[in-house]
Amino acid sequence: MYNKNIKLIIAGLIVAVAIWQMIESYIGNGIMLLLLASVFVFLYFKNEFILLAFLKLRKQDFPRAQSWLAKIKDPEAALTAKQQGYYNYLQGIMLSQTNITQAEKYLKKAIKLGLNMDQDLAVAKLNLAGIAMTKRRKREAQILLNEAKKLDKHNMLKDQIAMMKQQMKRI
C-alpha cells in the first residue's frame, strides 16, 4: 500500500510526463498517461485494500476480506476519515458473526467517522440494532431500527427491518 501522499506525487509526475508527451506531439500517449494519473487520484480517495475487501465481502468470503483489511497496518495514519469509517464498517460487519461486543465498537466508530452512502449507514445501524436486541437493550434497538428505516430510501432493507421488529415484539 502506498502512502496517500505518495499517490498524489506519483499522479503529479505522471501528469507532467503526459504534458511533455502532448507537447512532443504524442497526443495518444499523453491521454493514456492522464488516464493512468486519474487512477492514482481515485486511489487517493478510495483505498485499494478497502475496495478489495468490499469485493470479497460481497462474495461472502470473510477470511479473504479480513486478509485484505489486515494489510492496512495503521488505519489512522494511512486513511482519510471516510476511509477509516469504511474500514471500521467492514471490520464491524465481519465481526458481527463472531464477536458482537467488538463488532459494536467498530460499527459505532464507523458511524461516528461517517459513511458516504446512506445505505451503508442504514446497514450499520441495522447491525447495531441487532446487537442491541441481542444484549436486551430494546429501547436502543428501536431507535436504531427507526433510523435505519429512514436511511433506507430504496427499501432494500425492508424485509430485514420488518423481521427485526417481529423479533422485538417477542422480547
LINSUL-V341262 format. One record per pair of residues at least 4 apart in sequence whose C-alpha atoms are under 7 Angstrom apart, sorted by the first residue. I is the first residue (numbers start at 1). J is the second residue. D is the distance in Angstrom with one decimal. If there is no record, write none. Layout:
i->(I/I)
j->(J/J)
d->(D/D)
//
This chain:
i->(2/2/3/3/4/4/4/5/6/7/7/7/7/8/8/8/9/10/11/11/11/11/12/13/14/14/14/15/15/15/15/16/17/18/18/18/18/18/18/19/19/20/21/21/21/21/21/22/22/22/26/27/28/29/30/31/32/33/34/35/36/37/38/39/40/41/42/43/43/46/47/47/48/49/49/49/50/50/50/51/52/52/53/53/53/53/54/55/56/56/56/56/56/57/57/57/61/62/62/63/64/65/66/67/74/75/75/76/79/79/80/81/81/82/82/82/82/83/84/85/85/85/85/85/85/86/86/86/87/88/88/88/88/88/89/89/89/89/89/90/91/91/92/92/92/92/92/93/95/95/95/95/96/96/99/100/100/101/102/103/104/104/104/105/106/107/107/107/108/109/110/111/111/115/115/117/118/118/119/119/119/120/121/122/122/122/122/123/124/125/125/125/125/126/126/126/126/127/128/129/129/129/129/130/130/131/132/132/132/132/132/133/133/133/137/138/139/140/141/142/143/144/145/145/146/147/148/152/152/157/158/159/160/161/162/163/164/165/167)
j->(6/7/7/78/8/44/78/9/10/11/40/41/44/12/40/41/13/14/15/37/40/41/16/17/18/33/37/19/33/34/37/20/21/22/29/30/31/33/34/23/30/24/25/26/27/29/30/26/27/30/30/31/32/33/34/35/36/37/38/39/40/41/42/43/44/45/46/47/48/83/51/83/52/53/68/69/54/69/87/55/56/68/57/65/68/69/58/59/60/61/62/64/65/61/62/65/65/66/94/67/68/69/70/71/78/79/84/84/83/84/84/85/113/86/113/114/115/87/88/89/110/111/113/114/115/90/110/115/91/92/106/107/109/110/93/106/107/110/124/94/95/106/96/103/104/106/107/103/99/100/102/103/100/103/103/104/131/105/106/107/108/128/131/109/110/111/124/128/112/113/114/115/121/120/121/121/122/151/123/151/152/124/125/126/148/151/152/127/128/129/144/145/148/130/144/145/148/131/132/133/141/144/145/134/141/135/136/137/138/140/141/137/138/141/141/142/143/144/145/146/147/148/149/161/150/151/152/156/157/161/162/163/164/165/166/167/168/169/171)
d->(6.3/6.5/6.5/6.2/6.9/5.5/6.6/6.4/6.1/6.2/5.6/6.9/6.2/6.1/6.8/6.4/6.2/6.2/6.2/4.6/5.7/6.5/6.2/6.3/6.1/6.2/5.7/6.2/6.8/5.9/6.3/6.3/6.1/6.2/7.0/4.1/6.9/5.3/6.1/6.2/6.3/6.3/6.5/5.2/6.7/6.4/5.2/5.1/4.7/5.3/6.4/6.2/6.3/6.1/6.2/6.3/6.2/6.1/6.2/6.6/7.0/6.4/6.0/6.2/6.2/6.9/6.1/5.5/6.2/7.0/6.4/6.9/6.2/6.1/5.6/6.3/6.2/6.5/6.6/6.4/6.3/6.7/6.0/4.3/5.6/6.4/6.1/6.7/6.4/5.2/7.0/6.4/5.1/5.5/5.9/5.8/6.3/6.0/6.6/6.2/6.3/6.4/6.0/6.6/6.0/5.4/6.3/6.9/5.5/5.8/6.2/6.3/6.2/6.4/6.4/5.9/6.1/6.1/6.2/6.0/4.2/6.9/5.0/5.6/5.9/6.0/6.4/6.5/6.3/6.0/5.0/6.3/6.6/5.1/6.2/6.4/5.4/5.2/7.0/6.2/6.0/6.4/5.9/4.1/6.7/4.9/5.1/6.8/5.3/6.5/6.8/5.0/5.0/5.1/6.2/5.9/6.4/6.5/6.4/6.1/6.0/6.3/6.9/6.2/6.1/6.3/6.1/7.0/6.2/6.1/6.0/6.6/6.9/6.7/6.1/6.5/6.0/5.6/6.3/6.5/5.9/6.2/6.2/6.0/4.3/5.4/6.0/6.1/6.2/6.0/5.6/7.0/5.6/6.3/6.6/6.0/5.8/6.3/6.1/6.1/4.2/5.3/6.0/6.2/6.9/6.3/6.2/5.1/6.9/6.5/5.3/5.6/5.7/5.7/6.3/6.1/6.4/6.2/6.0/6.2/6.3/6.1/6.1/6.8/6.3/6.3/6.1/6.7/6.5/6.1/6.1/6.1/6.2/6.2/6.3/6.4/6.1/6.5/6.9)
//
